[in-house]
Amino acid sequence: MAISANLGEEIFSQSSMDTINGRQFAVIEFYSPGPQGKIYNLMFTTSVNDAMAIFTFNCPESKLEEWEEDINDIFESIKFD
């Protein structure tokens, strides 16, 4: 499910469910204002042993293309025992 809304200065881009290493994650991407331009924010959440695990990544919008491949590698490396 993708949702878009302008929440004041924050721009909520999309939310979805994704599977990483066999585990379901809720994924939220949005932009927020920063002192030198927009900040890209990515959040992944999942349930682990009846607790919530939250992973986040953010960077200036201007650097997003540089980080895009690394972001995928970082989140694909998430594993739980």
C-alpha positions in Angstrom: 0.0 0.0 0.0 1.5 3.3 -1.0 0.3 6.5 0.7 1.3 10.1 -0.1 0.5 13.2 1.9 2.0 16.5 2.7 2.3 16.8 6.5 3.4 20.3 7.1 7.0 20.4 6.0 7.5 16.7 6.1 6.6 14.8 2.9 5.4 11.2 3.5 6.3 9.3 0.4 5.3 5.7 0.8 4.9 2.7 3.0 5.0 -1.0 2.1 5.6 -4.5 3.4 8.8 -6.2 2.3 10.4 -9.6 3.0 14.1 -9.6 4.0 15.8 -13.0 4.7 12.3 -14.6 5.2 11.1 -12.0 7.7 8.3 -9.5 7.0 9.2 -5.8 7.5 7.1 -2.7 7.4 8.9 -0.1 5.3 8.4 3.7 5.5 10.1 6.2 3.3 9.8 10.0 3.7 11.6 13.3 3.3 11.9 15.8 6.0 13.4 19.4 6.1 17.0 19.8 7.0 19.2 22.8 7.5 20.7 22.5 4.0 17.8 20.8 2.1 15.6 17.8 2.3 16.6 14.7 4.2 15.7 11.2 2.9 14.5 8.9 5.7 14.0 5.1 5.5 12.6 3.0 8.4 12.2 -0.7 8.6 10.3 -2.4 11.5 9.6 -6.0 12.4 8.6 -8.0 15.4 11.3 -10.1 17.1 10.4 -12.2 20.1 7.3 -10.1 20.9 9.4 -6.9 20.7 9.7 -4.3 17.9 13.0 -3.9 16.1 13.4 -0.6 14.2 16.2 0.1 11.7 16.7 3.5 10.2 18.7 5.2 7.5 18.8 8.9 6.5 21.0 11.1 4.3 20.7 14.4 2.5 18.5 14.0 -0.6 21.5 15.2 -2.7 23.5 12.1 -1.6 20.8 9.5 -2.0 22.0 8.2 -5.4 25.5 7.6 -3.9 24.0 5.6 -1.1 21.2 3.7 -2.9 23.2 0.5 -3.5 24.7 0.5 0.0 21.2 1.0 1.5 20.0 -2.2 -0.1 23.1 -4.1 1.0 22.7 -2.9 4.6 19.1 -3.9 4.8 19.6 -7.3 3.0 22.3 -8.1 5.7 19.7 -8.0 8.5 19.5 -11.4 10.2 18.1 -12.7 13.5 19.1 -15.8 15.3 
